[in-house]
């Protein structure tokens, strides 16, 4: 029979009346008896116990009623399962997916039943979870797995550890594999034992060697019988791989090894490489380009210009839409000039279809810090240029290459100051202007941008609101303006902009 609200309230009322009557009878019984002073406390004990028992009953009734009335308990199992899935997929949690599932299943019996009925909640297998791997393998009911081999001492006592063997036995079910080990040699060892395992479902592979990244490599034992990772037969099993991340400096030491690896990954869509320097042992002009017909995103970390040129010249990717390049601290010439970076990209035929570009030119001793971000789609382009830790008079001397692409700019970001050597009149297509965290002292130069008649959105940083209002109204097509950390804000100022049809957004405003 369904539990209704009137029935619950009637139950609470009946119990409370019973307790009230019981307490009244106890008090009357106490008053009718003569209690010697010495034994008074002892004679009260039975009455206290009786009252505590009655209070325990009412507490239990209230607790049961609260559980029934709780919104989360009123949800059908299907909706509760969707809530569990949202928590499981939350990328901001510090917990692993398995830890999230365990916490949910420990709340109550119903939650445990619901969580056990959703196999995907148990599909993450981690070596560091120890005995939980058996539980996850059982409750995942044969669906594709996320397998993470994370070397954590003293859990990892060698590749033939019982827990690792158990995971290898189910490696064919993996659709995502994360290998995060302590040394390059350990990573080679894993590849050696995994080379004969078919992985038809594997689409996502992440390789990380933390100690190699920190110390430049630690070789704990003889690896002469193991092939280099880039030449491992394991790559022949990865024809369905879509996502590949390699975050191990010096993991791949030769350009020919790159070719060997990438030639076997024709379905790759996302590639991120952080491998440091390597030997260019082949002439890229003597070999045909490696055709990656589905590659859409390419990221380079800690690359030198020479290495970058070699890789870009090796790959043919007609669908590539996003390219990100971050500087290498080992290459002092990488960020010497914005023009050099632009010329490098212009010389690469791979960029013919790029619609999103992110370049970090890195710190420079004399010319400051640059970050340029560009988006180009059907002739439109977004460039983002920031300057930090810079010598003002020298920083903007290297903007010639930037000026050359201004006619294509649709959105423009300039942070930390104002470039005095850039003629904004050469950017007639700008529809969004972001001046970042400009200082109040340079706000007067905003007038130089008024020859941009197409601007519809304006973003301003730390500023004097009243001073900016007069400038904003001078843009003929302005539709929306964003102010951050403004002072001296008044309703009259906001009304003044509203009368011009401008939508005002104020973030962290100070009255």
Number of C-alpha atoms within 10 A of each C-alpha: 3 5 9 10 12 9 11 18 11 11 15 15 12 12 17 17 12 13 18 12 11 14 16 11 11 15 11 10 11 13 9 8 8 8 14 9 7 8 9 11 11 9 13 12 11 12 15 12 11 14 16 12 13 18 15 12 15 17 12 11 17 16 12 12 16 13 13 16 15 10 9 12 14 12 12 9 16 10 12 17 18 12 13 20 17 11 17 21 13 13 11 7 11 9 13 16 21 19 16 20 22 16 12 16 18 12 10 9 10 13 19 16 12 16 24 18 16 17 17 21 23 29 25 23 26 23 20 17 16 13 11 17 22 14 11 22 20 13 18 20 15 13 15 20 24 21 24 20 18 19 20 13 9 7 14 18 12 13 13 12 11 13 19 19 13 15 21 18 10 17 23 16 21 26 20 20 21 17 20 20 21 20 23 26 22 22 20 19 19 19 22 18 15 17 15 12 15 16 21 16 18 24 20 20 20 16 18 23 24 18 15 21 20 11 9 14 19 14 11 10 8 8 13 7 8 15 14 21 21 21 17 17 17 19 19 15 18 23 18 18 24 19 20 19 17 19 21 24 25 18 26 23 18 16 19 17 19 17 19 15 19 19 17 18 23 18 19 23 21 19 18 18 20 22 19 22 21 19 13 16 11 13 11 18 9 7 10 11 17 19 17 21 16 16 24 18 20 19 17 21 20 20 24 23 18 14 17 18 16 16 16 20 18 22 21 18 24 18 17 23 20 21 23 17 20 20 21 23 15 12 16 14 16 23 27 19 18 21 17 16 17 15 11 15 16 12 12 13 14 19 20 14 16 19 19 20 21 18 22 21 22 19 22 18 12 12 22 21 20 23 20 19 20 23 21 19 12 8 11 16 23 23 23 20 21 18 22 16 15 18 14 17 10 11 19 18 15 16 15 14 15 15 17 13 14 22 17 19 24 23 21 22 17 19 20 19 19 18 18 13 12 16 13 18 15 17 24 17 20 24 19 21 20 19 22 18 17 18 17 14 10 12 20 11 12 13 12 12 15 17 17 21 18 18 23 18 20 19 17 23 21 18 21 19 21 16 14 18 15 13 14 20 16 14 20 15 17 22 18 19 21 15 21 20 17 20 16 13 15 11 7 10 16 17 13 14 20 14 10 15 14 20 15 14 13 15 11 10 15 11 9
